[in-house]
Amino acid sequence: MFEKTEALALRVSPFSKTSLVANWLTPHHGRIATVVKGARRPKSAFLGQIDLFYTCEILFYTRDRAGMHILKECAVLEPRSQFRSDWCAAGCASYFCDLLLRVTPVGAPQPALYALVQAALDHVHARGAAPTVVFWYELRLMAALGLAPRLAQCVGCRRPLETPAGQTGFASARGGALCARCAERDAADVVAMGPDVLAMLRKWLGAATPRAAANTRCDQRQLGEATRALGLFLQYHLDLAIHSRAIAFGLLKGATHETGSQEGTS
């Protein structure tokens, strides 16, 4: 049976001397893999039609649900060409797609995750990468998976976490933020988190678009606390070692240092 759908290319890799395999995320067919026969031939009709971060309209022939389908036609809707020259943005986009590839099951409809990654890629493509946008994406992804951190009340004593407040903590294994008293009692498993960082995370978790996160300016302490807390949270609840995250933040850190050096010498 033939199916037509919009799809985002999460990964593209060689399959044989003449063919490719493309992994896609689609809104209604979920994550699928397609063999693109003859795509590596010099005169292939698929030349320039399939690449990382492309949003396309694809026509594919369905085979076994858990196996690879056959791609018949592909038309590019959004190539996102800026990712070919902005390596920092490309690193973040790669992390977004890699994370989705690893947490989405084959064939399960994912309209919320599809809309989320499209919004994140479009923003980074248009405005460049920022750590705060990565945090927003991680929070919204976990929310879509039903694993959002609890940030409104202490996961220890269940009392509301009023802001501004004193120093708080974040416990990945317990699922969210702790008040100062509970954080001190469970210090071995707690990451320190200032009330300002807690307020930011709460705001971004509730934001439908990355705009608020992109417009937030953070100092090094705030970035460090958010990076560590969310990294540990993702690793614990997804049970994954996410190397692409470290690469993305390494590129972001390098870009920040380069910008600072240029400003200092101007």
ZIWOTA-V704521 format. One record per run of one state. SS is the DSSP state (helix for helix, strand for strand, loop for the rest). FROM is the first residue (numbers start at 1). TO is the last residue. If there is no record, write none. Layout:
{{SS & FROM & TO} {SS & FROM & TO}}
This chain:
{{loop & 1 & 1} {strand & 2 & 14} {loop & 15 & 19} {strand & 20 & 26} {loop & 27 & 29} {strand & 30 & 36} {loop & 37 & 54} {strand & 55 & 61} {loop & 62 & 68} {strand & 69 & 78} {loop & 79 & 80} {helix & 81 & 84} {loop & 85 & 86} {helix & 87 & 103} {loop & 104 & 105} {strand & 106 & 106} {loop & 107 & 110} {helix & 111 & 127} {loop & 128 & 130} {helix & 131 & 144} {loop & 145 & 149} {strand & 150 & 150} {loop & 151 & 152} {strand & 153 & 153} {loop & 154 & 159} {strand & 160 & 160} {loop & 161 & 167} {strand & 168 & 171} {loop & 172 & 175} {strand & 176 & 178} {loop & 179 & 179} {helix & 180 & 185} {loop & 186 & 186} {helix & 187 & 189} {loop & 190 & 190} {strand & 191 & 193} {loop & 194 & 194} {helix & 195 & 205} {loop & 206 & 210} {helix & 211 & 214} {loop & 215 & 219} {helix & 220 & 238} {loop & 239 & 242} {helix & 243 & 265} {loop & 266 & 266}}
